[in-house]
Amino acid sequence: MTSKSKTKGNSYERDIAKYLTDTYQQTFVRIPTSGAYVGGRNQHRAASLDQHQLAAHKGDIQSPTGWKINIEVKNYADLPFHQLFTTCKQLDTWIDQLEQVSSPDDVDIIFMKITRKGQFVCVKSFPSLDTSNALHYGDYFIFSLDTFFKQNKDNLKNQCV
């Protein structure tokens, strides 16, 4: 039987896939194994896969053909936001997980839903990224979900295709 937290995570992955599909009018789908096939302790499997196989198994959301994007999705009860000004171990763990399966040309992005706080995007900097209204965290910027897509919808697509 699936745990409540796994069901919660899977549901948010489907929500983000639908959001991206609606936003770009192209199909984004939740990866059934949610990155577990090549993520974490299974990272060794990535070495034996070709680019198409790897793209089909990395991250939590599979993008349309031609997109160079690596997507992780997190739905958690809490994130210690005050630590974003120094070192946030939880976010660092998510970034490490994202970067383990990233390809050099990928745009790395984490969608985060924090209970009773909101939805956020943590994205690695890229040349056309509009970082106004964002919090800087290492090589990444954190936005509210709505702000990110209001400012960067076209920038993200142009960087990924």
BATIDO-110582 format. One record per residue (C-alpha): residue in one letter; x, y, z. Coordinates in Angstrom, 1 decimal. Layout:
% residues N
<mike=A	X=X	Y=Y	Z=Z>;
...
***
This chain:
% residues 161
<mike=M	X=0.0	Y=0.0	Z=0.0>;
<mike=T	X=1.3	Y=3.5	Z=-0.9>;
<mike=S	X=2.1	Y=5.8	Z=2.0>;
<mike=K	X=0.3	Y=9.1	Z=2.4>;
<mike=S	X=3.5	Y=11.1	Z=1.7>;
<mike=K	X=4.1	Y=9.2	Z=-1.6>;
<mike=T	X=0.5	Y=9.7	Z=-2.6>;
<mike=K	X=0.9	Y=13.4	Z=-1.8>;
<mike=G	X=4.1	Y=13.7	Z=-3.8>;
<mike=N	X=2.6	Y=11.8	Z=-6.8>;
<mike=S	X=-0.4	Y=14.0	Z=-6.8>;
<mike=Y	X=1.7	Y=17.2	Z=-6.9>;
<mike=E	X=3.8	Y=15.7	Z=-9.7>;
<mike=R	X=0.6	Y=15.2	Z=-11.8>;
<mike=D	X=-0.5	Y=18.8	Z=-10.9>;
<mike=I	X=2.9	Y=20.2	Z=-12.1>;
<mike=A	X=2.8	Y=18.1	Z=-15.3>;
<mike=K	X=-0.7	Y=19.5	Z=-16.1>;
<mike=Y	X=0.4	Y=23.0	Z=-15.2>;
<mike=L	X=3.3	Y=22.9	Z=-17.6>;
<mike=T	X=1.2	Y=21.2	Z=-20.3>;
<mike=D	X=-1.4	Y=24.0	Z=-20.0>;
<mike=T	X=1.3	Y=26.7	Z=-19.9>;
<mike=Y	X=3.2	Y=25.6	Z=-22.9>;
<mike=Q	X=0.5	Y=23.7	Z=-24.9>;
<mike=Q	X=2.9	Y=20.7	Z=-25.1>;
<mike=T	X=2.6	Y=17.5	Z=-23.2>;
<mike=F	X=4.6	Y=17.1	Z=-19.9>;
<mike=V	X=4.0	Y=13.8	Z=-18.1>;
<mike=R	X=4.8	Y=12.4	Z=-14.6>;
<mike=I	X=7.5	Y=9.8	Z=-14.8>;
<mike=P	X=5.9	Y=6.7	Z=-13.2>;
<mike=T	X=9.1	Y=5.9	Z=-11.2>;
<mike=S	X=9.6	Y=9.6	Z=-10.3>;
<mike=G	X=13.3	Y=9.5	Z=-11.0>;
<mike=A	X=13.9	Y=6.5	Z=-8.7>;
<mike=Y	X=15.3	Y=4.4	Z=-11.6>;
<mike=V	X=18.4	Y=6.6	Z=-11.9>;
<mike=G	X=18.2	Y=8.9	Z=-8.9>;
<mike=G	X=19.8	Y=8.5	Z=-5.5>;
<mike=R	X=21.3	Y=5.1	Z=-4.8>;
<mike=N	X=20.4	Y=4.0	Z=-8.4>;
<mike=Q	X=22.6	Y=6.7	Z=-10.0>;
<mike=H	X=25.0	Y=4.0	Z=-11.3>;
<mike=R	X=22.2	Y=2.9	Z=-13.8>;
<mike=A	X=22.6	Y=6.2	Z=-15.7>;
<mike=A	X=26.0	Y=5.2	Z=-17.1>;
<mike=S	X=24.4	Y=2.3	Z=-19.1>;
<mike=L	X=21.6	Y=4.3	Z=-20.6>;
<mike=D	X=21.6	Y=6.3	Z=-23.9>;
<mike=Q	X=20.4	Y=9.9	Z=-23.9>;
<mike=H	X=16.8	Y=9.0	Z=-24.8>;
<mike=Q	X=16.6	Y=6.4	Z=-22.1>;
<mike=L	X=18.2	Y=8.6	Z=-19.5>;
<mike=A	X=15.8	Y=11.5	Z=-20.4>;
<mike=A	X=12.8	Y=9.1	Z=-19.9>;
<mike=H	X=13.9	Y=8.2	Z=-16.4>;
<mike=K	X=15.5	Y=11.2	Z=-14.8>;
<mike=G	X=13.7	Y=13.7	Z=-12.6>;
<mike=D	X=9.9	Y=13.6	Z=-11.8>;
<mike=I	X=8.5	Y=15.1	Z=-15.0>;
<mike=Q	X=9.3	Y=14.1	Z=-18.6>;
<mike=S	X=9.3	Y=17.1	Z=-21.0>;
<mike=P	X=8.3	Y=17.1	Z=-24.6>;
<mike=T	X=10.9	Y=15.9	Z=-27.2>;
<mike=G	X=13.5	Y=18.6	Z=-27.7>;
<mike=W	X=13.3	Y=20.2	Z=-24.3>;
<mike=K	X=16.5	Y=20.2	Z=-22.2>;
<mike=I	X=15.1	Y=20.4	Z=-18.7>;
<mike=N	X=15.5	Y=18.5	Z=-15.5>;
<mike=I	X=12.5	Y=18.7	Z=-13.2>;
<mike=E	X=12.1	Y=17.7	Z=-9.6>;
<mike=V	X=8.9	Y=18.1	Z=-7.7>;
<mike=K	X=8.6	Y=18.3	Z=-3.9>;
<mike=N	X=5.5	Y=18.5	Z=-1.7>;
<mike=Y	X=6.5	Y=18.9	Z=1.9>;
<mike=A	X=4.9	Y=20.0	Z=5.1>;
<mike=D	X=7.6	Y=22.5	Z=5.9>;
<mike=L	X=10.8	Y=24.2	Z=4.6>;
<mike=P	X=12.9	Y=26.2	Z=7.0>;
<mike=F	X=12.8	Y=29.4	Z=5.0>;
<mike=H	X=14.9	Y=31.3	Z=7.5>;
<mike=Q	X=17.8	Y=29.0	Z=6.5>;
<mike=L	X=17.7	Y=30.2	Z=2.9>;
<mike=F	X=19.8	Y=33.2	Z=4.0>;
<mike=T	X=22.6	Y=30.9	Z=5.1>;
<mike=T	X=22.5	Y=27.2	Z=4.4>;
<mike=C	X=19.3	Y=25.2	Z=4.1>;
<mike=K	X=20.2	Y=21.5	Z=4.4>;
<mike=Q	X=16.8	Y=20.4	Z=3.1>;
<mike=L	X=17.1	Y=22.5	Z=-0.1>;
<mike=D	X=20.7	Y=21.5	Z=-0.5>;
<mike=T	X=19.6	Y=17.8	Z=-0.5>;
<mike=W	X=16.9	Y=18.5	Z=-3.2>;
<mike=I	X=19.5	Y=20.4	Z=-5.3>;
<mike=D	X=22.0	Y=17.5	Z=-5.0>;
<mike=Q	X=19.3	Y=15.1	Z=-6.0>;
<mike=L	X=18.4	Y=17.3	Z=-9.0>;
<mike=E	X=22.1	Y=17.7	Z=-10.1>;
<mike=Q	X=22.9	Y=14.0	Z=-9.8>;
<mike=V	X=21.0	Y=13.2	Z=-13.0>;
<mike=S	X=21.4	Y=16.6	Z=-14.8>;
<mike=S	X=22.9	Y=16.8	Z=-18.2>;
<mike=P	X=25.2	Y=19.8	Z=-19.0>;
<mike=D	X=22.7	Y=21.5	Z=-21.3>;
<mike=D	X=19.7	Y=21.0	Z=-18.9>;
<mike=V	X=17.9	Y=23.8	Z=-17.1>;
<mike=D	X=17.6	Y=22.5	Z=-13.6>;
<mike=I	X=14.4	Y=23.3	Z=-11.8>;
<mike=I	X=12.6	Y=22.3	Z=-8.6>;
<mike=F	X=8.9	Y=22.8	Z=-8.0>;
<mike=M	X=8.1	Y=23.1	Z=-4.3>;
<mike=K	X=4.8	Y=23.0	Z=-2.6>;
<mike=I	X=5.0	Y=23.8	Z=1.1>;
<mike=T	X=1.9	Y=23.2	Z=3.2>;
<mike=R	X=0.1	Y=26.5	Z=4.1>;
<mike=K	X=3.0	Y=28.5	Z=2.7>;
<mike=G	X=2.6	Y=28.3	Z=-1.1>;
<mike=Q	X=4.2	Y=27.0	Z=-4.3>;
<mike=F	X=7.7	Y=28.0	Z=-5.3>;
<mike=V	X=10.2	Y=27.4	Z=-8.0>;
<mike=C	X=13.9	Y=26.9	Z=-7.4>;
<mike=V	X=15.8	Y=27.3	Z=-10.7>;
<mike=K	X=19.5	Y=27.3	Z=-11.6>;
<mike=S	X=20.5	Y=30.5	Z=-13.2>;
<mike=F	X=20.5	Y=30.8	Z=-17.0>;
<mike=P	X=21.4	Y=33.7	Z=-19.2>;
<mike=S	X=17.9	Y=35.2	Z=-19.9>;
<mike=L	X=16.5	Y=34.5	Z=-16.4>;
<mike=D	X=14.7	Y=37.5	Z=-15.0>;
<mike=T	X=15.7	Y=37.4	Z=-11.4>;
<mike=S	X=13.8	Y=40.4	Z=-10.1>;
<mike=N	X=11.5	Y=39.3	Z=-7.3>;
<mike=A	X=13.6	Y=36.3	Z=-6.5>;
<mike=L	X=15.7	Y=35.2	Z=-3.6>;
<mike=H	X=19.3	Y=34.2	Z=-4.6>;
<mike=Y	X=20.6	Y=30.9	Z=-3.2>;
<mike=G	X=24.0	Y=29.8	Z=-4.5>;
<mike=D	X=23.7	Y=29.1	Z=-8.2>;
<mike=Y	X=19.9	Y=29.1	Z=-7.9>;
<mike=F	X=17.0	Y=31.5	Z=-7.6>;
<mike=I	X=13.8	Y=31.0	Z=-5.7>;
<mike=F	X=10.5	Y=32.5	Z=-6.9>;
<mike=S	X=6.9	Y=32.1	Z=-6.1>;
<mike=L	X=5.4	Y=29.8	Z=-8.8>;
<mike=D	X=3.2	Y=32.6	Z=-10.2>;
<mike=T	X=6.0	Y=35.2	Z=-10.2>;
<mike=F	X=8.4	Y=32.8	Z=-12.0>;
<mike=F	X=6.1	Y=32.0	Z=-14.9>;
<mike=K	X=4.8	Y=35.6	Z=-15.1>;
<mike=Q	X=8.4	Y=36.8	Z=-15.6>;
<mike=N	X=10.1	Y=33.8	Z=-17.2>;
<mike=K	X=7.6	Y=31.7	Z=-19.2>;
<mike=D	X=9.1	Y=32.5	Z=-22.5>;
<mike=N	X=12.7	Y=32.8	Z=-21.2>;
<mike=L	X=12.4	Y=29.2	Z=-19.8>;
<mike=K	X=11.1	Y=27.8	Z=-23.1>;
<mike=N	X=13.7	Y=29.6	Z=-25.1>;
<mike=Q	X=16.5	Y=28.3	Z=-22.9>;
<mike=C	X=15.2	Y=24.7	Z=-23.0>;
<mike=V	X=14.5	Y=24.2	Z=-26.7>;
***
